[in-house]
């Protein structure tokens, strides 16, 4: 085993990370933006799981949400628009020891990044994907996104969006080899935290759609549901998102849902009368591509060169 590999697997000295260990420069999102709540939740999960900052990576693309790596004191990669997923898969394939989060938005993931999104779900590498969905392109100032509702006005559709919105949950559940699909809301911190923690603890690709408020351009989108939680359907199950009974009572509309049933998950995802929150689907048996790409990482440079020479010699005349 190479010295680098030994360094990766060396046991870190005991330490006690606090929230301050994960706090980067002050976040410059708008006051009232739901991104603040997501950042706080991820930092709390990192502290409670004692993730070493130097062994944790946040990868993002472009958008308001994708400034996430600047505001958390870990390693980060602020990539190109829609390209967070291939970067994250590349990092995961070479560094199986790292703790990885991918933060993306409804424009970054569901428009220019769609092809990467689909294949990343199919690869099922060990990644925690957080889709911060505010139904608009916020960073570039109010253009219709793939999840913008029909009739919503924007700079690109001043008379109202004419197309029905894309459903990220349905799309993800339609991809072969999906292994963890959940939804939560930014304005309920306990559920947000529990969902992100459960997603991190899942071995494979965890896809979490977070309904996220944009106070500047789509402040009206989630106003009604914030004041009437009966419009939210809390999915409950022993193998779902854990939530204290006192917190469950904040959701007057609750339903038992078995997250191991794909057809049931798809049916729940398609509901348009309520916002389902919780774990829609989990399949711990799904194949993981990173278990294949990590093979051979412990070999020395000499062993790799010898194997390469062996294969090349087959083509000698």
SENU-30671 format. One line per 3 residues: number of its first residue (from 1); their letters; for each residue x, y, z of C-alpha. Coordinates in Angstrom, 3 decimals. Example, Ala and Ser with C-alpha at 12.3 -4.5 7.8 and 13.67 -1.06 7.14 Angstrom:
BEGIN
1> as> 12.300,-4.500,7.800 | 13.670,-1.060,7.140 .
This chain:
BEGIN
1> xxx> 0.000,0.000,0.000 | 1.321,3.428,-0.951 | 2.294,6.004,1.646 .
4> xxx> -0.519,8.293,0.484 | -3.086,5.568,0.993 | -1.711,4.883,4.468 .
7> xxx> -2.002,8.582,5.237 | -5.678,8.557,4.162 | -6.514,5.624,6.405 .
10> xxx> -4.461,6.730,9.405 | -6.610,7.212,12.451 | -6.993,10.901,13.286 .
13> xxx> -6.111,12.006,16.822 | -9.085,12.504,19.134 | -10.688,15.927,18.827 .
16> xxx> -13.962,17.660,19.561 | -15.168,19.745,16.630 | -17.563,22.569,17.459 .
19> xxx> -19.844,24.565,15.168 | -17.152,27.211,14.921 | -14.869,24.684,13.246 .
22> xxx> -17.292,24.590,10.284 | -18.134,28.291,10.047 | -16.536,30.023,7.073 .
25> xxx> -16.862,33.647,5.990 | -20.230,35.279,6.760 | -22.888,34.175,4.285 .
28> xxx> -23.979,36.905,1.884 | -27.364,35.491,0.973 | -30.341,37.824,1.300 .
31> xxx> -31.861,38.133,4.791 | -34.639,35.577,5.084 | -33.191,33.295,2.385 .
34> xxx> -33.748,29.618,3.126 | -30.119,28.879,2.244 | -29.116,30.117,5.711 .
37> xxx> -31.188,27.372,7.358 | -29.646,24.684,5.140 | -26.124,25.898,5.917 .
40> xxx> -26.855,25.803,9.648 | -28.279,22.280,9.369 | -25.266,20.941,7.460 .
43> xxx> -22.896,22.499,9.986 | -24.854,20.883,12.821 | -24.771,17.491,11.110 .
46> xxx> -21.011,17.841,10.593 | -20.541,18.682,14.269 | -22.796,15.919,15.570 .
49> xxx> -21.156,13.328,13.304 | -17.729,14.817,14.121 | -16.679,15.079,10.488 .
52> xxx> -13.099,16.394,10.340 | -13.219,19.623,8.286 | -10.059,18.579,6.445 .
55> xxx> -11.768,15.303,5.433 | -15.031,16.911,4.315 | -15.775,18.314,0.841 .
58> xxx> -18.669,20.421,-0.451 | -19.053,20.563,-4.243 | -21.374,22.999,-6.008 .
61> xxx> -22.169,24.431,-9.415 | -23.512,27.934,-10.084 | -26.373,29.746,-8.392 .
64> xxx> -27.247,31.296,-5.039 | -27.155,27.886,-3.348 | -23.872,27.032,-5.037 .
67> xxx> -21.994,29.637,-3.028 | -22.298,27.125,-0.184 | -18.591,26.055,-0.233 .
70> xxx> -17.554,29.640,0.548 | -19.539,29.686,3.782 | -18.520,26.377,5.369 .
73> xxx> -14.999,25.793,6.610 | -14.234,22.534,4.812 | -12.667,21.759,1.473 .
76> xxx> -14.857,22.909,-1.385 | -15.102,23.031,-5.148 | -17.200,25.777,-6.748 .
79> xxx> -17.664,24.341,-10.226 | -19.236,25.364,-13.510 | -22.961,25.735,-14.104 .
82> xxx> -24.572,22.285,-13.979 | -21.266,20.486,-13.495 | -21.264,19.824,-9.754 .
85> xxx> -22.151,16.158,-10.241 | -19.258,15.045,-12.503 | -16.806,16.880,-10.258 .
88> xxx> -18.240,15.161,-7.181 | -18.178,11.739,-8.844 | -14.549,12.297,-9.842 .
91> xxx> -13.565,13.237,-6.309 | -15.468,10.289,-4.861 | -13.836,7.809,-7.253 .
94> xxx> -10.339,8.845,-6.161 | -10.939,9.686,-2.499 | -13.301,7.140,-0.923 .
97> xxx> -12.239,8.334,2.530 | -13.829,11.787,2.261 | -17.232,12.951,3.527 .
100> xxx> -19.001,14.571,0.579 | -21.927,16.939,0.093 | -23.179,18.254,-3.254 .
103> xxx> -25.203,21.477,-3.128 | -27.158,22.513,-6.203 | -30.206,24.542,-7.225 .
106> xxx> -33.258,23.966,-9.398 | -31.590,25.730,-12.321 | -28.144,24.248,-11.793 .
109> xxx> -29.418,20.678,-11.367 | -32.643,20.496,-13.352 | -31.687,22.503,-16.469 .
112> xxx> -28.084,22.563,-17.677 | -27.090,19.782,-15.266 | -29.911,17.365,-16.092 .
115> xxx> -27.836,14.691,-17.851 | -25.258,14.672,-15.042 | -28.037,14.514,-12.450 .
118> xxx> -29.605,11.434,-14.051 | -26.352,9.503,-14.374 | -25.185,10.443,-10.885 .
121> xxx> -28.370,8.946,-9.461 | -27.740,5.794,-11.505 | -24.090,5.568,-10.367 .
124> xxx> -25.232,5.656,-6.728 | -21.858,6.773,-5.404 | -21.697,7.743,-1.743 .
127> xxx> -22.798,11.387,-2.090 | -25.243,13.543,-0.156 | -27.041,15.730,-2.721 .
130> xxx> -28.980,18.760,-1.505 | -31.235,20.340,-4.135 | -32.241,23.799,-2.910 .
133> xxx> -35.390,24.465,-4.924 | -36.764,28.022,-4.832 | -38.587,27.775,-8.188 .
136> xxx> -36.553,30.568,-9.826 | -33.153,31.608,-11.138 | -32.250,33.919,-8.271 .
139> xxx> -28.557,34.690,-8.791 | -29.141,35.949,-12.341 | -32.167,37.937,-11.185 .
142> xxx> -35.546,36.351,-11.809 | -35.686,34.034,-14.806 | -38.050,31.064,-15.115 .
145> xxx> -36.449,27.819,-13.908 | -37.521,24.229,-14.675 | -39.494,24.113,-11.411 .
148> xxx> -41.243,27.490,-11.813 | -44.996,27.044,-11.555 | -47.381,27.607,-14.418 .
151> xxx> -48.484,31.219,-14.628 | -45.604,32.635,-12.569 | -44.208,35.842,-14.027 .
154> xxx> -40.485,36.367,-14.502 | -38.085,38.362,-16.649 | -38.130,35.608,-19.257 .
157> xxx> -41.905,35.083,-19.048 | -43.424,38.477,-18.140 | -46.895,37.199,-19.052 .
160> xxx> -46.503,34.048,-17.003 | -44.828,30.670,-17.421 | -46.805,28.545,-19.891 .
163> xxx> -45.265,25.152,-19.101 | -45.972,22.862,-16.133 | -43.013,22.586,-13.733 .
166> xxx> -40.636,19.665,-13.674 | -40.960,17.456,-10.566 | -37.445,16.628,-9.247 .
169> xxx> -38.797,13.847,-7.022 | -40.577,12.055,-9.866 | -37.585,12.410,-12.156 .
172> xxx> -35.185,10.990,-9.573 | -37.501,8.101,-8.712 | -37.683,7.293,-12.417 .
175> xxx> -33.927,6.792,-12.717 | -32.596,3.243,-12.564 | -30.746,2.411,-9.342 .
178> xxx> -32.014,5.335,-7.255 | -31.353,4.516,-3.610 | -32.480,7.424,-1.385 .
181> xxx> -35.012,10.145,-2.197 | -36.380,12.567,0.392 | -38.000,15.975,0.644 .
184> xxx> -37.959,18.575,3.396 | -38.635,22.277,3.987 | -36.220,24.991,5.075 .
187> xxx> -38.612,26.591,7.586 | -38.791,23.556,9.893 | -35.249,23.210,11.310 .
190> xxx> -35.774,19.879,13.153 | -37.093,18.110,10.066 | -34.477,19.751,7.854 .
193> xxx> -31.680,18.606,10.171 | -33.017,15.060,10.563 | -33.453,14.660,6.812 .
196> xxx> -29.924,15.829,5.972 | -28.476,13.641,8.723 | -30.353,10.571,7.481 .
199> xxx> -29.180,11.356,3.952 | -25.567,11.602,5.086 | -25.789,8.313,6.999 .
202> xxx> -27.127,6.487,3.926 | -24.424,4.637,1.971 | -25.005,5.573,-1.643 .
205> xxx> -26.391,8.628,-3.410 | -28.848,10.491,-1.203 | -31.061,12.961,-3.062 .
208> xxx> -32.794,15.533,-0.859 | -35.051,18.150,-2.380 | -35.363,21.125,-0.047 .
211> xxx> -38.274,23.485,-0.650 | -36.434,26.752,-0.118 | -37.721,30.300,0.193 .
214> xxx> -36.388,33.130,-1.966 | -37.500,36.304,-0.161 | -36.612,38.513,-3.102 .
217> xxx> -38.211,36.883,-6.151 | -40.553,34.095,-4.981 | -41.469,35.142,-1.454 .
220> xxx> -45.127,34.377,-2.178 | -44.572,30.779,-3.310 | -44.393,29.165,0.136 .
223> xxx> -46.094,31.877,2.221 | -49.449,30.093,2.431 | -47.972,26.746,3.423 .
226> xxx> -45.769,28.372,6.084 | -48.918,29.638,7.788 | -50.984,26.516,7.152 .
229> xxx> -48.949,23.378,7.824 | -51.947,21.199,6.932 | -50.743,21.696,3.353 .
232> xxx> -47.662,19.628,4.281 | -47.916,15.830,4.498 | -45.453,14.318,6.966 .
235> xxx> -44.443,10.805,5.871 | -43.896,8.545,8.870 | -42.278,5.112,9.142 .
238> xxx> -39.891,3.313,11.488 | -37.311,3.326,8.683 | -38.091,6.896,7.612 .
241> xxx> -36.841,10.271,8.835 | -36.638,10.216,12.653 | -38.476,13.064,14.347 .
244> xxx> -39.341,13.586,17.986 | -43.074,13.144,18.793 | -43.227,16.753,19.977 .
247> xxx> -41.964,17.854,16.561 | -44.335,15.534,14.695 | -47.263,17.347,16.305 .
250> xxx> -46.277,20.448,14.345 | -47.501,18.561,11.274 | -51.280,18.090,11.586 .
253> xxx> -51.328,16.123,8.322 | -49.446,12.829,8.706 | -49.466,9.530,6.831 .
256> xxx> -47.669,6.208,7.167 | -45.485,5.528,4.156 | -43.180,2.553,3.571 .
259> xxx> -40.048,3.953,1.876 | -39.119,0.538,0.506 | -42.023,0.560,-1.952 .
262> xxx> -41.012,2.265,-5.192 | -44.512,2.442,-6.677 | -45.848,4.028,-3.491 .
265> xxx> -42.975,6.519,-3.495 | -43.761,7.539,-7.059 | -47.439,7.979,-6.201 .
268> xxx> -46.603,10.206,-3.237 | -44.158,12.247,-5.332 | -46.898,12.973,-7.879 .
271> xxx> -49.328,14.421,-5.356 | -50.120,18.071,-6.017 | -52.648,18.625,-3.249 .
274> xxx> -49.994,18.592,-0.499 | -46.239,18.896,-0.072 | -44.977,15.462,1.049 .
277> xxx> -41.971,15.692,3.372 | -39.929,12.811,4.667 | -38.283,9.763,3.151 .
280> xxx> -40.023,8.727,-0.041 | -37.723,5.873,-1.032 | -34.709,3.917,0.188 .
283> xxx> -32.959,0.912,-1.357 | -29.817,-0.069,0.505 | -29.206,-2.949,-1.924 .
286> xxx> -28.709,-0.678,-4.937 | -25.378,-1.144,-6.706 | -22.678,1.440,-5.935 .
289> xxx> -20.337,2.427,-8.744 | -17.767,3.951,-6.365 | -17.038,0.482,-4.984 .
292> xxx> -15.738,-0.349,-8.462 | -13.858,2.884,-9.155 | -12.018,2.654,-5.831 .
295> xxx> -10.506,-0.724,-6.714 | -6.749,-0.582,-7.103 | -6.274,2.666,-5.193 .
298> xxx> -4.022,0.875,-2.679 | -1.531,-0.250,-5.326 | 1.874,1.384,-5.575 .
301> xxx> 2.984,3.305,-8.656 | 5.309,0.436,-9.588 | 2.431,-2.061,-9.442 .
304> xxx> 0.272,0.157,-11.626 | 3.045,0.585,-14.204 | 3.682,-3.165,-14.265 .
307> xxx> -0.007,-3.876,-14.874 | -0.113,-1.265,-17.641 | 2.971,-2.737,-19.336 .
310> xxx> 1.441,-6.200,-19.146 | -1.670,-5.114,-21.005 | 0.218,-3.037,-23.570 .
313> xxx> 2.483,-5.979,-24.340 | -0.503,-7.823,-25.772 | -0.403,-5.506,-28.792 .
316> xx> 3.281,-5.999,-29.604 | 3.982,-7.373,-33.086 .
